[in-house]
Amino acid sequence: MSTLPGIIHITGEHDVGVTNMALGTGAPAKQIAFFDDDVKTQGAVEEMKEAGIELGAYYDLMTLGTKKKDLDFYKAVQAIIDGIKPGQFDVIIFDTWTRFARAMHAYVEANPGEFRVKYSKMGQIKGGQQWQDTHQLEAQTINQLKTLARTVILTAHLKDHRIGDKATGKQVPASSKMIDTVCNLRVWLRPNPDSPVPIALVLKRLDVKQEVEGEGIVTTSVLPRKMTPYPGDKSVWDVIRRYFANPIGMRAPTPEEMPDAYEISILEGTLTAEQRRTFDLMLKAGLLDEEPEEALDLEAIAERARELDGPPMKIATMLSEEFDTNVTVAQVVRWRRGDD
C-alpha cells in the first residue's frame, strides 16, 4: 500500500509520536510539505536536516505567527496554501491544525459579504451565523488541501475536559466538530508498554467498497477500534497495512483489538466509572449543575477570550458559539482582566 489517500486526523497523549506518525506515511521526504505550528516539532526537523533528510517544503508557522493577530495569521498561511500547485507534494501535514482553524473566524468577520448576503442584526444570532460560516470555511480549506495532495494530515494536541472549573481526568482533542465530518480516518495514539510503536484508537474508521457479483456494492470495515502493534511493526502505518491485507470486516475482535474501559470512554466521548463517581460527588457537593457531556474547558475559553478583540458582549457571543455553551459578559470581563 502506498500512502493512504484522503484526510487523516491524528491526536494523542504527550510524547506518544503524533508527529512521527504524520511524517511516516511512506512518502519520500521530498514529497512532504510540512506546516509546523508546534514548538516541540522544530527540534525534530533540525534532527532530520542533520541526518540529511530534506523535506519538500517546511513552513515555520510558529515564527510566521509571532505578534500577528488572527486575521493576519490566517492570511499569511492561506497565501502559502494558495501558492502550492496540485500534485507538487504527495503529503501535506499541518502539525498542529488548531490555531489556523481558529483564525478563520477573524476572516469571516472581516469579509461578511463572501459568506452571506445579510447577517442577522441580533448579536447572538449573528455570532452563531459567523461560526457556522467559519466551520464551512474550515471544510472548504481542507477540501482545497485535498485537491493539492494525495494525503492531508491534520494533527491536534489534547486538552483537559472540565466540569465547571474542575478537571475530570478526561481529555479531548483540541479540534472543531468539523474535523469528524471531513476526515477519512481519525486516530488517538496511546503509549504502548510493550513497544515504542504506540497503540492507536480509531475514532473514525476506514472502509473499502467492492462490487461483488450478485451482491452489488459491498462495504467492508478495514480497522478495529483498537490497533495494537505486533512484534516487528515499526510504525502505526505497518499496523494499518496489515489490516488492509486482512480487514477486520464482520469478524469478532481479538483480545488485543478490544479497548478497555478507559479507551471506550475515549472512543465514545463519555466518562469512565471513576470519572463519573467524581462527577457525582462534585454534583452532590453543589459544585456543579451540569451533566459531564456538557462540561467546559474554562481554561481554554478564558485563553481564547484574551485573544479576541472587541467589546465583551461580542466576545461572549463568539465564545458561546465556538465552545457550544453560554458564556456571559461578566465572565469575559473577568477573564480579560485576569481574574480567572
Beta strands, then each sheet from edge to edge (+ up, - down):
strand 1: 6-12
strand 2: 32-36
strand 3: 57-60
strand 4: 91-95
strand 5: 151-156
strand 6: 158-163
strand 7: 166-173
strand 8: 185-190
strand 9: 199-204
strand 10: 207-212
strand 11: 216-221
strand 12: 226-227
sheet 1: 3+ 2+ 4+ 5+ 1+ 8+ 9- 12+
sheet 2: 6+ 7-
sheet 3: 10+ 11-
end
